[in-house]
Amino acid sequence: MDEVSTHCKVVLEKGLDKETCYDFRKVRAYVMCLAWKKMTEKPMRFADAVREAWAETKMSCSRLSASI
């Protein structure tokens, strides 16, 4: 599996904040980058990586009082 792109490294390094959680494009970019990172760390299906990434992102946004 290819490593995470430079774009995704920047997105993941920035992390989540309320603005990102509430922004349609930003939160989806974060989820896709996180899913790709998960797939580079261990073999898994894309659908499973996306499902895990969404679950983690929703939990993180919830902790920021930015439920999605």
PQR file with spaces between the fields and no chain letter, atoms N, CA, C, O and H, PARSE charges and radii, in Angstrom:
ATOM       1  N    MET     1       0.856   -1.188    0.000 -0.4000 1.5000
ATOM       2  CA   MET     1       0.000    0.000    0.000 -0.0000 2.0000
ATOM       3  C    MET     1       0.891    1.236    0.000  0.5500 1.7000
ATOM       4  O    MET     1       1.857    1.317    0.758 -0.5500 1.4000
ATOM       5  N    ASP     2       0.559    2.189   -0.851 -0.4000 1.5000
ATOM       6  CA   ASP     2       1.322    3.434   -0.917 -0.0000 2.0000
ATOM       7  C    ASP     2       1.180    4.200    0.388  0.5500 1.7000
ATOM       8  O    ASP     2       0.191    4.059    1.107 -0.5500 1.4000
ATOM       9  H    ASP     2      -0.226    2.123   -1.467  0.4000 1.0000
ATOM      10  N    GLU     3       2.186    5.013    0.679 -0.4000 1.5000
ATOM      11  CA   GLU     3       2.100    5.803    1.899 -0.0000 2.0000
ATOM      12  C    GLU     3       1.109    6.949    1.732  0.5500 1.7000
ATOM      13  O    GLU     3       0.657    7.237    0.624 -0.5500 1.4000
ATOM      14  H    GLU     3       2.989    5.128    0.095  0.4000 1.0000
ATOM      15  N    VAL     4       0.786    7.582    2.819 -0.4000 1.5000
ATOM      16  CA   VAL     4      -0.183    8.684    2.830 -0.0000 2.0000
ATOM      17  C    VAL     4       0.397    9.865    2.057  0.5500 1.7000
ATOM      18  O    VAL     4       1.582   10.175    2.182 -0.5500 1.4000
ATOM      19  H    VAL     4       1.153    7.348    3.719  0.4000 1.0000
ATOM      20  N    SER     5      -0.438   10.519    1.261 -0.4000 1.5000
ATOM      21  CA   SER     5       0.006   11.658    0.454 -0.0000 2.0000
ATOM      22  C    SER     5       0.391   12.847    1.332  0.5500 1.7000
ATOM      23  O    SER     5       0.053   12.903    2.514 -0.5500 1.4000
ATOM      24  H    SER     5      -1.401   10.267    1.160  0.4000 1.0000
ATOM      25  N    THR     6       1.092   13.776    0.737 -0.4000 1.5000
ATOM      26  CA   THR     6       1.481   14.992    1.453 -0.0000 2.0000
ATOM      27  C    THR     6       0.234   15.749    1.906  0.5500 1.7000
ATOM      28  O    THR     6       0.190   16.261    3.025 -0.5500 1.4000
ATOM      29  H    THR     6       1.366   13.730   -0.223  0.4000 1.0000
ATOM      30  N    HIS     7      -0.770   15.819    1.049 -0.4000 1.5000
ATOM      31  CA   HIS     7      -2.039   16.486    1.408 -0.0000 2.0000
ATOM      32  C    HIS     7      -2.629   15.845    2.664  0.5500 1.7000
ATOM      33  O    HIS     7      -3.019   16.547    3.597 -0.5500 1.4000
ATOM      34  H    HIS     7      -0.735   15.403    0.140  0.4000 1.0000
ATOM      35  N    CYS     8      -2.692   14.519    2.688 -0.4000 1.5000
ATOM      36  CA   CYS     8      -3.281   13.831    3.836 -0.0000 2.0000
ATOM      37  C    CYS     8      -2.430   13.996    5.093  0.5500 1.7000
ATOM      38  O    CYS     8      -2.963   14.095    6.199 -0.5500 1.4000
ATOM      39  H    CYS     8      -2.374   13.949    1.931  0.4000 1.0000
ATOM      40  N    LYS     9      -1.133   14.024    4.925 -0.4000 1.5000
ATOM      41  CA   LYS     9      -0.270   14.264    6.095 -0.0000 2.0000
ATOM      42  C    LYS     9      -0.601   15.603    6.734  0.5500 1.7000
ATOM      43  O    LYS     9      -0.662   15.711    7.959 -0.5500 1.4000
ATOM      44  H    LYS     9      -0.701   13.943    4.027  0.4000 1.0000
ATOM      45  N    VAL    10      -0.815   16.625    5.909 -0.4000 1.5000
ATOM      46  CA   VAL    10      -1.158   17.957    6.413 -0.0000 2.0000
ATOM      47  C    VAL    10      -2.527   17.928    7.083  0.5500 1.7000
ATOM      48  O    VAL    10      -2.693   18.473    8.174 -0.5500 1.4000
ATOM      49  H    VAL    10      -0.765   16.537    4.914  0.4000 1.0000
ATOM      50  N    VAL    11      -3.508   17.298    6.443 -0.4000 1.5000
ATOM      51  CA   VAL    11      -4.869   17.220    6.990 -0.0000 2.0000
ATOM      52  C    VAL    11      -4.865   16.509    8.340  0.5500 1.7000
ATOM      53  O    VAL    11      -5.483   16.980    9.296 -0.5500 1.4000
ATOM      54  H    VAL    11      -3.374   16.855    5.557  0.4000 1.0000
ATOM      55  N    LEU    12      -4.179   15.390    8.417 -0.4000 1.5000
ATOM      56  CA   LEU    12      -4.151   14.614    9.661 -0.0000 2.0000
ATOM      57  C    LEU    12      -3.345   15.319   10.745  0.5500 1.7000
ATOM      58  O    LEU    12      -3.694   15.252   11.924 -0.5500 1.4000
ATOM      59  H    LEU    12      -3.677   15.008    7.641  0.4000 1.0000
ATOM      60  N    GLU    13      -2.269   15.993   10.351 -0.4000 1.5000
ATOM      61  CA   GLU    13      -1.467   16.720   11.328 -0.0000 2.0000
ATOM      62  C    GLU    13      -2.261   17.860   11.946  0.5500 1.7000
ATOM      63  O    GLU    13      -2.162   18.117   13.145 -0.5500 1.4000
ATOM      64  H    GLU    13      -1.986   16.047    9.394  0.4000 1.0000
ATOM      65  N    LYS    14      -3.058   18.552   11.111 -0.4000 1.5000
ATOM      66  CA   LYS    14      -3.902   19.638   11.618 -0.0000 2.0000
ATOM      67  C    LYS    14      -4.929   19.092   12.600  0.5500 1.7000
ATOM      68  O    LYS    14      -5.240   19.732   13.605 -0.5500 1.4000
ATOM      69  H    LYS    14      -3.138   18.344   10.136  0.4000 1.0000
ATOM      70  N    GLY    15      -5.445   17.925   12.311 -0.4000 1.5000
ATOM      71  CA   GLY    15      -6.426   17.311   13.200 -0.0000 2.0000
ATOM      72  C    GLY    15      -7.810   17.901   13.036  0.5500 1.7000
ATOM      73  O    GLY    15      -8.114   18.570   12.049 -0.5500 1.4000
ATOM      74  H    GLY    15      -5.192   17.405   11.495  0.4000 1.0000
ATOM      75  N    LEU    16      -8.630   17.639   14.019 -0.4000 1.5000
ATOM      76  CA   LEU    16     -10.020   18.086   13.972 -0.0000 2.0000
ATOM      77  C    LEU    16     -10.243   19.261   14.908  0.5500 1.7000
ATOM      78  O    LEU    16      -9.666   19.335   15.993 -0.5500 1.4000
ATOM      79  H    LEU    16      -8.383   17.095   14.821  0.4000 1.0000
ATOM      80  N    ASP    17     -11.085   20.169   14.468 -0.4000 1.5000
ATOM      81  CA   ASP    17     -11.600   21.240   15.302 -0.0000 2.0000
ATOM      82  C    ASP    17     -13.064   21.422   14.910  0.5500 1.7000
ATOM      83  O    ASP    17     -13.544   20.767   13.985 -0.5500 1.4000
ATOM      84  H    ASP    17     -11.554   20.110   13.586  0.4000 1.0000
ATOM      85  N    LYS    18     -13.766   22.298   15.599 -0.4000 1.5000
ATOM      86  CA   LYS    18     -15.198   22.469   15.308 -0.0000 2.0000
ATOM      87  C    LYS    18     -15.433   22.865   13.856  0.5500 1.7000
ATOM      88  O    LYS    18     -16.359   22.368   13.215 -0.5500 1.4000
ATOM      89  H    LYS    18     -13.376   22.830   16.351  0.4000 1.0000
ATOM      90  N    GLU    19     -14.597   23.757   13.341 -0.4000 1.5000
ATOM      91  CA   GLU    19     -14.766   24.205   11.956 -0.0000 2.0000
ATOM      92  C    GLU    19     -14.671   23.023   10.995  0.5500 1.7000
ATOM      93  O    GLU    19     -15.481   22.895   10.077 -0.5500 1.4000
ATOM      94  H    GLU    19     -13.845   24.160   13.862  0.4000 1.0000
ATOM      95  N    THR    20     -13.693   22.173   11.207 -0.4000 1.5000
ATOM      96  CA   THR    20     -13.512   21.008   10.343 -0.0000 2.0000
ATOM      97  C    THR    20     -14.690   20.055   10.475  0.5500 1.7000
ATOM      98  O    THR    20     -15.192   19.547    9.472 -0.5500 1.4000
ATOM      99  H    THR    20     -13.035   22.277   11.952  0.4000 1.0000
ATOM     100  N    CYS    21     -15.129   19.811   11.689 -0.4000 1.5000
ATOM     101  CA   CYS    21     -16.245   18.890   11.918 -0.0000 2.0000
ATOM     102  C    CYS    21     -17.520   19.347   11.214  0.5500 1.7000
ATOM     103  O    CYS    21     -18.281   18.516   10.718 -0.5500 1.4000
ATOM     104  H    CYS    21     -14.722   20.224   12.503  0.4000 1.0000
ATOM     105  N    TYR    22     -17.758   20.645   11.166 -0.4000 1.5000
ATOM     106  CA   TYR    22     -18.983   21.169   10.577 -0.0000 2.0000
ATOM     107  C    TYR    22     -18.869   21.469    9.077  0.5500 1.7000
ATOM     108  O    TYR    22     -19.867   21.787    8.431 -0.5500 1.4000
ATOM     109  H    TYR    22     -17.140   21.320   11.569  0.4000 1.0000
ATOM     110  N    ASP    23     -17.659   21.368    8.527 -0.4000 1.5000
ATOM     111  CA   ASP    23     -17.465   21.659    7.112 -0.0000 2.0000
ATOM     112  C    ASP    23     -17.579   20.370    6.301  0.5500 1.7000
ATOM     113  O    ASP    23     -16.787   19.446    6.485 -0.5500 1.4000
ATOM     114  H    ASP    23     -16.848   21.109    9.052  0.4000 1.0000
ATOM     115  N    PHE    24     -18.555   20.309    5.410 -0.4000 1.5000
ATOM     116  CA   PHE    24     -18.852   19.124    4.607 -0.0000 2.0000
ATOM     117  C    PHE    24     -17.607   18.546    3.940  0.5500 1.7000
ATOM     118  O    PHE    24     -17.350   17.346    4.039 -0.5500 1.4000
ATOM     119  H    PHE    24     -19.198   21.060    5.260  0.4000 1.0000
ATOM     120  N    ARG    25     -16.851   19.372    3.279 -0.4000 1.5000
ATOM     121  CA   ARG    25     -15.680   18.888    2.533 -0.0000 2.0000
ATOM     122  C    ARG    25     -14.506   18.570    3.441  0.5500 1.7000
ATOM     123  O    ARG    25     -13.817   17.570    3.239 -0.5500 1.4000
ATOM     124  H    ARG    25     -17.060   20.347    3.198  0.4000 1.0000
ATOM     125  N    LYS    26     -14.277   19.397    4.425 -0.4000 1.5000
ATOM     126  CA   LYS    26     -13.119   19.188    5.298 -0.0000 2.0000
ATOM     127  C    LYS    26     -13.241   17.907    6.110  0.5500 1.7000
ATOM     128  O    LYS    26     -12.269   17.163    6.239 -0.5500 1.4000
ATOM     129  H    LYS    26     -14.837   20.209    4.590  0.4000 1.0000
ATOM     130  N    VAL    27     -14.414   17.644    6.656 -0.4000 1.5000
ATOM     131  CA   VAL    27     -14.560   16.446    7.480 -0.0000 2.0000
ATOM     132  C    VAL    27     -14.449   15.190    6.622  0.5500 1.7000
ATOM     133  O    VAL    27     -13.894   14.185    7.064 -0.5500 1.4000
ATOM     134  H    VAL    27     -15.203   18.249    6.551  0.4000 1.0000
ATOM     135  N    ARG    28     -14.963   15.239    5.422 -0.4000 1.5000
ATOM     136  CA   ARG    28     -14.849   14.070    4.535 -0.0000 2.0000
ATOM     137  C    ARG    28     -13.415   13.858    4.070  0.5500 1.7000
ATOM     138  O    ARG    28     -12.972   12.719    3.927 -0.5500 1.4000
ATOM     139  H    ARG    28     -15.414   16.055    5.062  0.4000 1.0000
ATOM     140  N    ALA    29     -12.689   14.940    3.832 -0.4000 1.5000
ATOM     141  CA   ALA    29     -11.273   14.823    3.479 -0.0000 2.0000
ATOM     142  C    ALA    29     -10.511   14.183    4.640  0.5500 1.7000
ATOM     143  O    ALA    29      -9.659   13.318    4.434 -0.5500 1.4000
ATOM     144  H    ALA    29     -13.049   15.866    3.948  0.4000 1.0000
ATOM     145  N    TYR    30     -10.828   14.616    5.858 -0.4000 1.5000
ATOM     146  CA   TYR    30     -10.170   14.056    7.038 -0.0000 2.0000
ATOM     147  C    TYR    30     -10.448   12.555    7.144  0.5500 1.7000
ATOM     148  O    TYR    30      -9.535   11.763    7.379 -0.5500 1.4000
ATOM     149  H    TYR    30     -11.520   15.319    6.025  0.4000 1.0000
ATOM     150  N    VAL    31     -11.705   12.174    6.970 -0.4000 1.5000
ATOM     151  CA   VAL    31     -12.091   10.759    7.066 -0.0000 2.0000
ATOM     152  C    VAL    31     -11.369    9.921    6.009  0.5500 1.7000
ATOM     153  O    VAL    31     -10.848    8.848    6.311 -0.5500 1.4000
ATOM     154  H    VAL    31     -12.447   12.817    6.779  0.4000 1.0000
ATOM     155  N    MET    32     -11.343   10.413    4.775 -0.4000 1.5000
ATOM     156  CA   MET    32     -10.681    9.654    3.706 -0.0000 2.0000
ATOM     157  C    MET    32      -9.187    9.526    3.959  0.5500 1.7000
ATOM     158  O    MET    32      -8.607    8.468    3.714 -0.5500 1.4000
ATOM     159  H    MET    32     -11.767   11.285    4.529  0.4000 1.0000
ATOM     160  N    CYS    33      -8.561   10.587    4.445 -0.4000 1.5000
ATOM     161  CA   CYS    33      -7.129   10.532    4.756 -0.0000 2.0000
ATOM     162  C    CYS    33      -6.869    9.569    5.908  0.5500 1.7000
ATOM     163  O    CYS    33      -5.903    8.806    5.873 -0.5500 1.4000
ATOM     164  H    CYS    33      -9.032   11.446    4.643  0.4000 1.0000
ATOM     165  N    LEU    34      -7.712    9.599    6.913 -0.4000 1.5000
ATOM     166  CA   LEU    34      -7.555    8.685    8.037 -0.0000 2.0000
ATOM     167  C    LEU    34      -7.755    7.238    7.588  0.5500 1.7000
ATOM     168  O    LEU    34      -7.031    6.344    8.025 -0.5500 1.4000
ATOM     169  H    LEU    34      -8.497   10.218    6.941  0.4000 1.0000
ATOM     170  N    ALA    35      -8.720    7.013    6.731 -0.4000 1.5000
ATOM     171  CA   ALA    35      -8.959    5.665    6.214 -0.0000 2.0000
ATOM     172  C    ALA    35      -7.738    5.169    5.437  0.5500 1.7000
ATOM     173  O    ALA    35      -7.316    4.023    5.597 -0.5500 1.4000
ATOM     174  H    ALA    35      -9.308    7.740    6.375  0.4000 1.0000
ATOM     175  N    TRP    36      -7.182    6.028    4.605 -0.4000 1.5000
ATOM     176  CA   TRP    36      -5.996    5.632    3.828 -0.0000 2.0000
ATOM     177  C    TRP    36      -4.831    5.318    4.761  0.5500 1.7000
ATOM     178  O    TRP    36      -4.096    4.355    4.542 -0.5500 1.4000
ATOM     179  H    TRP    36      -7.524    6.958    4.474  0.4000 1.0000
ATOM     180  N    LYS    37      -4.665    6.134    5.802 -0.4000 1.5000
ATOM     181  CA   LYS    37      -3.589    5.897    6.778 -0.0000 2.0000
ATOM     182  C    LYS    37      -3.780    4.546    7.446  0.5500 1.7000
ATOM     183  O    LYS    37      -2.816    3.803    7.634 -0.5500 1.4000
ATOM     184  H    LYS    37      -5.263    6.917    5.980  0.4000 1.0000
ATOM     185  N    LYS    38      -5.007    4.224    7.805 -0.4000 1.5000
ATOM     186  CA   LYS    38      -5.299    2.932    8.435 -0.0000 2.0000
ATOM     187  C    LYS    38      -4.918    1.782    7.503  0.5500 1.7000
ATOM     188  O    LYS    38      -4.383    0.765    7.947 -0.5500 1.4000
ATOM     189  H    LYS    38      -5.790    4.827    7.652  0.4000 1.0000
ATOM     190  N    MET    39      -5.196    1.949    6.219 -0.4000 1.5000
ATOM     191  CA   MET    39      -4.894    0.886    5.266 -0.0000 2.0000
ATOM     192  C    MET    39      -3.393    0.728    5.047  0.5500 1.7000
ATOM     193  O    MET    39      -2.931   -0.357    4.695 -0.5500 1.4000
ATOM     194  H    MET    39      -5.631    2.774    5.859  0.4000 1.0000
ATOM     195  N    THR    40      -2.626    1.802    5.252 -0.4000 1.5000
ATOM     196  CA   THR    40      -1.174    1.689    5.114 -0.0000 2.0000
ATOM     197  C    THR    40      -0.557    1.025    6.338  0.5500 1.7000
ATOM     198  O    THR    40       0.526    0.445    6.255 -0.5500 1.4000
ATOM     199  H    THR    40      -3.001    2.684    5.538  0.4000 1.0000
ATOM     200  N    GLU    41      -1.245    1.110    7.472 -0.4000 1.5000
ATOM     201  CA   GLU    41      -0.710    0.547    8.716 -0.0000 2.0000
ATOM     202  C    GLU    41      -0.991   -0.940    8.859  0.5500 1.7000
ATOM     203  O    GLU    41      -0.190   -1.676    9.435 -0.5500 1.4000
ATOM     204  H    GLU    41      -2.124    1.581    7.539  0.4000 1.0000
ATOM     205  N    LYS    42      -2.130   -1.383    8.336 -0.4000 1.5000
ATOM     206  CA   LYS    42      -2.444   -2.811    8.391 -0.0000 2.0000
ATOM     207  C    LYS    42      -3.371   -3.161    7.238  0.5500 1.7000
ATOM     208  O    LYS    42      -4.197   -2.346    6.827 -0.5500 1.4000
ATOM     209  H    LYS    42      -2.781   -0.785    7.868  0.4000 1.0000
ATOM     210  N    PRO    43      -3.234   -4.360    6.724 -0.5600 1.5000
ATOM     211  CA   PRO    43      -4.099   -4.751    5.606  0.2800 2.0000
ATOM     212  C    PRO    43      -5.567   -4.788    6.037  0.5500 1.7000
ATOM     213  O    PRO    43      -5.923   -5.459    7.006 -0.5500 1.4000
ATOM     214  N    MET    44      -6.395   -4.073    5.319 -0.4000 1.5000
ATOM     215  CA   MET    44      -7.828   -4.088    5.585 -0.0000 2.0000
ATOM     216  C    MET    44      -8.559   -3.614    4.347  0.5500 1.7000
ATOM     217  O    MET    44      -7.989   -2.948    3.482 -0.5500 1.4000
ATOM     218  H    MET    44      -6.106   -3.528    4.532  0.4000 1.0000
ATOM     219  N    ARG    45      -9.815   -3.964    4.278 -0.4000 1.5000
ATOM     220  CA   ARG    45     -10.644   -3.527    3.154 -0.0000 2.0000
ATOM     221  C    ARG    45     -10.908   -2.033    3.277  0.5500 1.7000
ATOM     222  O    ARG    45     -10.985   -1.486    4.377 -0.5500 1.4000
ATOM     223  H    ARG    45     -10.278   -4.505    4.981  0.4000 1.0000
ATOM     224  N    PHE    46     -11.044   -1.388    2.124 -0.4000 1.5000
ATOM     225  CA   PHE    46     -11.306    0.043    2.095 -0.0000 2.0000
ATOM     226  C    PHE    46     -12.577    0.384    2.883  0.5500 1.7000
ATOM     227  O    PHE    46     -12.586    1.332    3.669 -0.5500 1.4000
ATOM     228  H    PHE    46     -10.981   -1.832    1.230  0.4000 1.0000
ATOM     229  N    ALA    47     -13.637   -0.382    2.672 -0.4000 1.5000
ATOM     230  CA   ALA    47     -14.911   -0.118    3.356 -0.0000 2.0000
ATOM     231  C    ALA    47     -14.751   -0.183    4.874  0.5500 1.7000
ATOM     232  O    ALA    47     -15.340    0.621    5.596 -0.5500 1.4000
ATOM     233  H    ALA    47     -13.630   -1.152    2.033  0.4000 1.0000
ATOM     234  N    ASP    48     -13.961   -1.131    5.352 -0.4000 1.5000
ATOM     235  CA   ASP    48     -13.731   -1.250    6.796 -0.0000 2.0000
ATOM     236  C    ASP    48     -12.924   -0.065    7.323  0.5500 1.7000
ATOM     237  O    ASP    48     -13.195    0.456    8.405 -0.5500 1.4000
ATOM     238  H    ASP    48     -13.483   -1.784    4.765  0.4000 1.0000
ATOM     239  N    ALA    49     -11.934    0.349    6.544 -0.4000 1.5000
ATOM     240  CA   ALA    49     -11.117    1.500    6.953 -0.0000 2.0000
ATOM     241  C    ALA    49     -11.965    2.761    7.023  0.5500 1.7000
ATOM     242  O    ALA    49     -11.819    3.554    7.953 -0.5500 1.4000
ATOM     243  H    ALA    49     -11.713   -0.075    5.665  0.4000 1.0000
ATOM     244  N    VAL    50     -12.841    2.955    6.061 -0.4000 1.5000
ATOM     245  CA   VAL    50     -13.719    4.135    6.055 -0.0000 2.0000
ATOM     246  C    VAL    50     -14.685    4.075    7.231  0.5500 1.7000
ATOM     247  O    VAL    50     -14.918    5.086    7.894 -0.5500 1.4000
ATOM     248  H    VAL    50     -12.961    2.311    5.305  0.4000 1.0000
ATOM     249  N    ARG    51     -15.240    2.912    7.492 -0.4000 1.5000
ATOM     250  CA   ARG    51     -16.174    2.747    8.620 -0.0000 2.0000
ATOM     251  C    ARG    51     -15.478    3.102    9.943  0.5500 1.7000
ATOM     252  O    ARG    51     -16.038    3.826   10.766 -0.5500 1.4000
ATOM     253  H    ARG    51     -15.051    2.091    6.954  0.4000 1.0000
ATOM     254  N    GLU    52     -14.263    2.591   10.142 -0.4000 1.5000
ATOM     255  CA   GLU    52     -13.510    2.891   11.366 -0.0000 2.0000
ATOM     256  C    GLU    52     -13.172    4.375   11.447  0.5500 1.7000
ATOM     257  O    GLU    52     -13.283    4.989   12.508 -0.5500 1.4000
ATOM     258  H    GLU    52     -13.809    2.002    9.474  0.4000 1.0000
ATOM     259  N    ALA    53     -12.759    4.944   10.320 -0.4000 1.5000
ATOM     260  CA   ALA    53     -12.398    6.360   10.297 -0.0000 2.0000
ATOM     261  C    ALA    53     -13.591    7.242   10.640  0.5500 1.7000
ATOM     262  O    ALA    53     -13.448    8.209   11.388 -0.5500 1.4000
ATOM     263  H    ALA    53     -12.669    4.445    9.458  0.4000 1.0000
ATOM     264  N    TRP    54     -14.773    6.919   10.100 -0.4000 1.5000
ATOM     265  CA   TRP    54     -15.983    7.687   10.423 -0.0000 2.0000
ATOM     266  C    TRP    54     -16.302    7.570   11.913  0.5500 1.7000
ATOM     267  O    TRP    54     -16.617    8.567   12.563 -0.5500 1.4000
ATOM     268  H    TRP    54     -14.889    6.133    9.492  0.4000 1.0000
ATOM     269  N    ALA    55     -16.223    6.368   12.447 -0.4000 1.5000
ATOM     270  CA   ALA    55     -16.539    6.168   13.869 -0.0000 2.0000
ATOM     271  C    ALA    55     -15.604    6.995   14.750  0.5500 1.7000
ATOM     272  O    ALA    55     -16.054    7.653   15.688 -0.5500 1.4000
ATOM     273  H    ALA    55     -15.967    5.558   11.919  0.4000 1.0000
ATOM     274  N    GLU    56     -14.316    6.962   14.454 -0.4000 1.5000
ATOM     275  CA   GLU    56     -13.341    7.728   15.234 -0.0000 2.0000
ATOM     276  C    GLU    56     -13.565    9.231   15.077  0.5500 1.7000
ATOM     277  O    GLU    56     -13.471    9.983   16.046 -0.5500 1.4000
ATOM     278  H    GLU    56     -13.950    6.428   13.692  0.4000 1.0000
ATOM     279  N    THR    57     -13.859    9.658   13.862 -0.4000 1.5000
ATOM     280  CA   THR    57     -14.066   11.082   13.596 -0.0000 2.0000
ATOM     281  C    THR    57     -15.320   11.586   14.308  0.5500 1.7000
ATOM     282  O    THR    57     -15.303   12.662   14.905 -0.5500 1.4000
ATOM     283  H    THR    57     -13.936    9.046   13.074  0.4000 1.0000
ATOM     284  N    LYS    58     -16.396   10.823   14.248 -0.4000 1.5000
ATOM     285  CA   LYS    58     -17.626   11.214   14.944 -0.0000 2.0000
ATOM     286  C    LYS    58     -17.389   11.338   16.448  0.5500 1.7000
ATOM     287  O    LYS    58     -17.881   12.270   17.084 -0.5500 1.4000
ATOM     288  H    LYS    58     -16.410    9.948   13.762  0.4000 1.0000
ATOM     289  N    MET    59     -16.632   10.393   17.014 -0.4000 1.5000
ATOM     290  CA   MET    59     -16.337   10.436   18.440 -0.0000 2.0000
ATOM     291  C    MET    59     -15.486   11.664   18.775  0.5500 1.7000
ATOM     292  O    MET    59     -15.746   12.350   19.764 -0.5500 1.4000
ATOM     293  H    MET    59     -16.233    9.635   16.497  0.4000 1.0000
ATOM     294  N    SER    60     -14.482   11.939   17.961 -0.4000 1.5000
ATOM     295  CA   SER    60     -13.609   13.087   18.200 -0.0000 2.0000
ATOM     296  C    SER    60     -14.378   14.397   18.070  0.5500 1.7000
ATOM     297  O    SER    60     -14.195   15.303   18.883 -0.5500 1.4000
ATOM     298  H    SER    60     -14.271   11.382   17.158  0.4000 1.0000
ATOM     299  N    CYS    61     -15.228   14.505   17.069 -0.4000 1.5000
ATOM     300  CA   CYS    61     -16.033   15.714   16.911 -0.0000 2.0000
ATOM     301  C    CYS    61     -17.010   15.885   18.069  0.5500 1.7000
ATOM     302  O    CYS    61     -17.258   17.000   18.528 -0.5500 1.4000
ATOM     303  H    CYS    61     -15.377   13.769   16.409  0.4000 1.0000
ATOM     304  N    SER    62     -17.551   14.787   18.527 -0.4000 1.5000
ATOM     305  CA   SER    62     -18.471   14.821   19.654 -0.0000 2.0000
ATOM     306  C    SER    62     -17.769   15.380   20.904  0.5500 1.7000
ATOM     307  O    SER    62     -18.353   16.155   21.660 -0.5500 1.4000
ATOM     308  H    SER    62     -17.350   13.881   18.155  0.4000 1.0000
ATOM     309  N    ARG    63     -16.523   14.977   21.103 -0.4000 1.5000
ATOM     310  CA   ARG    63     -15.751   15.473   22.245 -0.0000 2.0000
ATOM     311  C    ARG    63     -15.514   16.983   22.157  0.5500 1.7000
ATOM     312  O    ARG    63     -15.299   17.651   23.168 -0.5500 1.4000
ATOM     313  H    ARG    63     -16.048   14.347   20.489  0.4000 1.0000
ATOM     314  N    LEU    64     -15.557   17.505   20.928 -0.4000 1.5000
ATOM     315  CA   LEU    64     -15.381   18.944   20.709 -0.0000 2.0000
ATOM     316  C    LEU    64     -16.720   19.683   20.755  0.5500 1.7000
ATOM     317  O    LEU    64     -16.783   20.875   20.457 -0.5500 1.4000
ATOM     318  H    LEU    64     -15.732   16.963   20.107  0.4000 1.0000
ATOM     319  N    SER    65     -17.779   18.982   21.125 -0.4000 1.5000
ATOM     320  CA   SER    65     -19.146   19.512   21.115 -0.0000 2.0000
ATOM     321  C    SER    65     -19.547   19.940   19.710  0.5500 1.7000
ATOM     322  O    SER    65     -20.204   20.961   19.510 -0.5500 1.4000
ATOM     323  H    SER    65     -17.728   18.013   21.368  0.4000 1.0000
ATOM     324  N    ALA    66     -19.129   19.124   18.741 -0.4000 1.5000
ATOM     325  CA   ALA    66     -19.457   19.398   17.344 -0.0000 2.0000
ATOM     326  C    ALA    66     -19.979   18.094   16.732  0.5500 1.7000
ATOM     327  O    ALA    66     -19.391   17.558   15.792 -0.5500 1.4000
ATOM     328  H    ALA    66     -18.595   18.295   18.903  0.4000 1.0000
ATOM     329  N    SER    67     -21.067   17.603   17.268 -0.4000 1.5000
ATOM     330  CA   SER    67     -21.617   16.330   16.817 -0.0000 2.0000
ATOM     331  C    SER    67     -21.970   16.379   15.339  0.5500 1.7000
ATOM     332  O    SER    67     -22.543   17.350   14.845 -0.5500 1.4000
ATOM     333  H    SER    67     -21.545   18.038   18.031  0.4000 1.0000
ATOM     334  N    ILE    68     -21.610   15.301   14.646 -0.4000 1.5000
ATOM     335  CA   ILE    68     -21.923   15.195   13.213 -0.0000 2.0000
ATOM     336  C    ILE    68     -22.738   13.953   12.976  0.5500 1.7000
ATOM     337  O    ILE    68     -23.111   13.667   11.838 -0.5500 1.4000
ATOM     338  H    ILE    68     -21.145   14.512   15.047  0.4000 1.0000
